[in-house]
Amino acid sequence: MRYLTFALAKGRLAKTSLELFEKIGISCDEIKSDTRKLIFVNEELKLKFFLAKASDVPTYVEYGAADIGIVGKDTILEEKKNLYEVLDLGFGKCRMIVAGQDKMKDIIDEGSSIRVATKYPNIAKDYFYNKKNQKVEIIKLNGSIELAPLVGLSEVIVDIVETGTTLKDNGLVILEEICPLSARMVVNRVSMKMEIDRISNIIKGLRELQL
């Protein structure tokens, strides 16, 4: 039996994912140990796990370096990789939104040309170009997106919001909601055919936890 390999987005998603896996009988004690190893193995169940930057998880899965990935819906939408999204895991919930100063609400509604700062240029382009048919200039940033409208770099931002506290503290409001987000399980297309039984059992077990 070949190893089934999991790519987990580093941080809270990985921690919560491993807790869910343990509830359905999938464990990997090695990953909890203080080690510099990059790949963790459960020999008994023929499973391998590795942690990766969230934006890399869909790439590992698409190319078959991992059979299964756990990553946020925002990353799936932004990376646009060729894979199966098989399950909403129901944790890590937040929203992708358009935010700015309150006065921008009317300008957005008018469909005026504006600058949009974001870590998610593909999501922003798809929303404004395809859903709103609005011409915008997308500015890619990697740091604190909330800063952009405060210093005049952009009129609005596209970003993830969980509680909205950071926006409020900086005088920004949610202008429009793009979509809800949460952790998702993705599967390599070839693996889904080759390992249909094993992968289906994992999906079934995780689904039953949600009931």
C-alpha positions as CSV (number, residue, x, y, z in Angstrom):
1,M,0.0,0.0,0.0
2,R,1.4,3.4,-1.0
3,Y,1.6,6.3,1.4
4,L,-1.2,8.8,1.4
5,T,0.3,12.3,1.8
6,F,-1.3,15.3,3.4
7,A,-0.2,18.9,3.0
8,L,-1.4,21.1,5.8
9,A,-1.4,24.9,5.9
10,K,0.9,26.0,8.8
11,G,-0.6,27.4,12.0
12,R,-4.1,27.2,13.3
13,L,-5.5,25.3,10.3
14,A,-2.9,22.5,10.7
15,K,-3.5,22.3,14.5
16,T,-7.3,22.1,14.1
17,S,-7.0,19.7,11.2
18,L,-4.9,17.3,13.1
19,E,-7.4,17.4,16.0
20,L,-10.2,16.4,13.6
21,F,-8.1,13.7,12.0
22,E,-7.4,12.2,15.5
23,K,-11.2,11.9,16.0
24,I,-11.5,9.7,13.0
25,G,-8.5,7.5,13.9
26,I,-5.8,9.3,11.9
27,S,-2.9,10.3,14.1
28,C,0.7,11.3,13.7
29,D,2.5,11.6,17.0
30,E,5.7,12.5,15.2
31,I,4.3,15.9,14.1
32,K,3.8,17.0,17.7
33,S,7.4,16.3,18.7
34,D,10.1,19.0,18.9
35,T,12.0,18.2,15.7
36,R,13.3,19.9,12.6
37,K,12.0,17.2,10.3
38,L,9.9,18.3,7.4
39,I,7.9,15.1,6.7
40,F,6.1,13.2,9.4
41,V,5.1,9.6,9.0
42,N,2.5,7.1,10.4
43,E,4.0,3.8,9.2
44,E,1.1,1.8,10.5
45,L,-1.5,3.7,8.5
46,K,0.9,4.4,5.6
47,L,0.3,8.2,5.9
48,K,2.7,11.1,5.5
49,F,2.1,14.7,6.6
50,F,4.0,17.9,6.0
51,L,3.3,21.6,6.8
52,A,3.5,24.2,4.1
53,K,2.8,27.9,3.6
54,A,-0.9,28.2,2.9
55,S,-0.4,29.6,-0.6
56,D,1.8,26.6,-1.5
57,V,-0.7,23.9,-0.4
58,P,-2.8,24.0,-3.6
59,T,0.4,23.7,-5.7
60,Y,1.6,20.6,-3.8
61,V,-1.8,19.0,-4.3
62,E,-2.2,20.0,-8.0
63,Y,1.2,18.4,-8.9
64,G,0.6,15.3,-6.8
65,A,3.3,15.9,-4.2
66,A,0.4,15.7,-1.8
67,D,-2.8,13.7,-2.3
68,I,-4.8,15.8,0.1
69,G,-4.5,19.4,1.3
70,I,-6.1,21.4,4.0
71,V,-6.2,25.1,3.3
72,G,-8.5,28.1,3.5
73,K,-11.0,28.9,0.8
74,D,-9.3,32.3,0.2
75,T,-6.2,30.5,-0.9
76,I,-8.1,28.1,-3.2
77,L,-9.8,31.1,-4.9
78,E,-6.6,33.1,-5.2
79,E,-4.3,30.3,-6.5
80,K,-6.8,28.9,-9.0
81,K,-5.2,25.4,-9.2
82,N,-6.6,22.3,-10.9
83,L,-7.8,20.2,-8.0
84,Y,-11.0,18.9,-6.3
85,E,-12.4,20.8,-3.4
86,V,-14.2,18.0,-1.6
87,L,-15.2,19.2,1.8
88,D,-15.9,22.4,3.9
89,L,-14.4,21.6,7.2
90,G,-16.4,24.3,9.0
91,F,-13.7,25.9,11.0
92,G,-11.5,29.0,10.3
93,K,-14.6,30.9,9.4
94,C,-14.2,34.5,8.1
95,R,-15.3,36.7,5.2
96,M,-13.6,38.2,2.1
97,I,-14.8,41.8,2.0
98,V,-14.4,45.2,0.3
99,A,-13.7,47.8,2.9
100,G,-12.9,51.5,3.0
101,Q,-14.0,54.8,4.5
102,D,-17.8,55.2,4.8
103,K,-17.9,57.9,2.1
104,M,-16.7,55.3,-0.5
105,K,-20.0,53.5,-0.4
106,D,-21.7,55.8,-3.0
107,I,-18.6,55.8,-5.2
108,I,-18.5,52.0,-5.3
109,D,-22.2,51.9,-6.1
110,E,-21.7,54.3,-9.0
111,G,-19.1,52.0,-10.5
112,S,-16.4,54.7,-10.7
113,S,-12.8,53.7,-11.5
114,I,-10.9,53.2,-8.2
115,R,-7.7,51.8,-6.8
116,V,-8.0,48.6,-4.8
117,A,-5.2,47.4,-2.5
118,T,-5.1,43.7,-1.6
119,K,-3.1,40.6,-0.8
120,Y,-5.6,38.8,-3.1
121,P,-5.3,40.3,-6.7
122,N,-7.0,37.4,-8.4
123,I,-10.0,37.5,-6.1
124,A,-10.2,41.2,-6.4
125,K,-10.0,41.1,-10.2
126,D,-12.7,38.4,-10.4
127,Y,-15.0,40.3,-8.1
128,F,-14.7,43.8,-9.7
129,Y,-14.2,42.8,-13.4
130,N,-16.5,39.8,-13.7
131,K,-19.2,40.2,-11.0
132,K,-19.5,44.0,-10.8
133,N,-18.2,44.9,-14.3
134,Q,-16.3,47.7,-12.8
135,K,-12.9,48.9,-14.0
136,V,-10.4,49.1,-11.1
137,E,-6.6,49.3,-10.6
138,I,-5.4,46.5,-8.4
139,I,-2.4,47.2,-6.2
140,K,-0.8,44.1,-4.6
141,L,0.4,44.5,-1.0
142,N,1.8,42.0,1.4
143,G,1.6,43.9,4.7
144,S,-1.2,45.7,6.6
145,I,-3.8,46.3,3.9
146,E,-5.8,48.7,6.2
147,L,-3.0,51.2,5.8
148,A,-3.6,51.7,2.1
149,P,-6.7,53.9,2.2
150,L,-5.4,55.8,5.2
151,V,-2.3,57.1,3.3
152,G,-4.1,57.6,0.0
153,L,-2.6,54.6,-1.8
154,S,-6.1,53.2,-2.6
155,E,-9.7,54.1,-2.2
156,V,-10.7,50.6,-0.9
157,I,-9.2,47.3,0.1
158,V,-10.1,43.7,-0.5
159,D,-9.2,41.6,2.6
160,I,-10.2,38.9,5.0
161,V,-12.2,40.0,8.1
162,E,-13.0,37.9,11.1
163,T,-14.3,40.3,13.8
164,G,-13.9,43.7,12.0
165,T,-12.1,45.2,15.0
166,T,-9.0,46.2,13.0
167,L,-11.1,47.9,10.4
168,K,-13.1,49.8,13.1
169,D,-10.0,50.9,14.9
170,N,-8.8,52.5,11.7
171,G,-12.0,54.2,10.7
172,L,-12.8,51.7,8.0
173,V,-16.1,49.9,7.3
174,I,-17.2,46.9,5.4
175,L,-18.7,48.2,2.1
176,E,-19.5,44.9,0.4
177,E,-19.1,41.2,1.1
178,I,-17.5,39.1,-1.6
179,C,-17.8,35.6,-0.1
180,P,-17.7,33.5,3.2
181,L,-14.5,31.6,3.9
182,S,-13.5,28.6,5.9
183,A,-11.0,25.7,5.9
184,R,-11.5,23.2,3.0
185,M,-10.1,19.8,2.1
186,V,-8.7,19.5,-1.5
187,V,-7.7,16.4,-3.3
188,N,-5.4,15.8,-6.3
189,R,-7.4,14.7,-9.3
190,V,-5.4,11.5,-10.1
191,S,-5.2,10.6,-6.4
192,M,-9.0,10.8,-6.2
193,K,-9.2,8.0,-8.8
194,M,-6.3,5.9,-7.6
195,E,-7.1,6.1,-3.9
196,I,-10.9,6.5,-4.1
197,D,-11.7,4.1,-1.2
198,R,-9.2,5.5,1.3
199,I,-9.9,9.1,0.5
200,S,-13.7,8.6,0.5
201,N,-13.4,7.0,3.9
202,I,-11.6,10.0,5.2
203,I,-14.2,12.4,3.7
204,K,-17.0,10.3,5.2
205,G,-15.4,10.3,8.6
206,L,-15.0,14.0,8.6
207,R,-18.5,14.6,7.4
208,E,-19.9,12.5,10.2
209,L,-18.1,14.7,12.7
210,Q,-20.2,17.6,11.4
211,L,-23.5,15.9,12.0
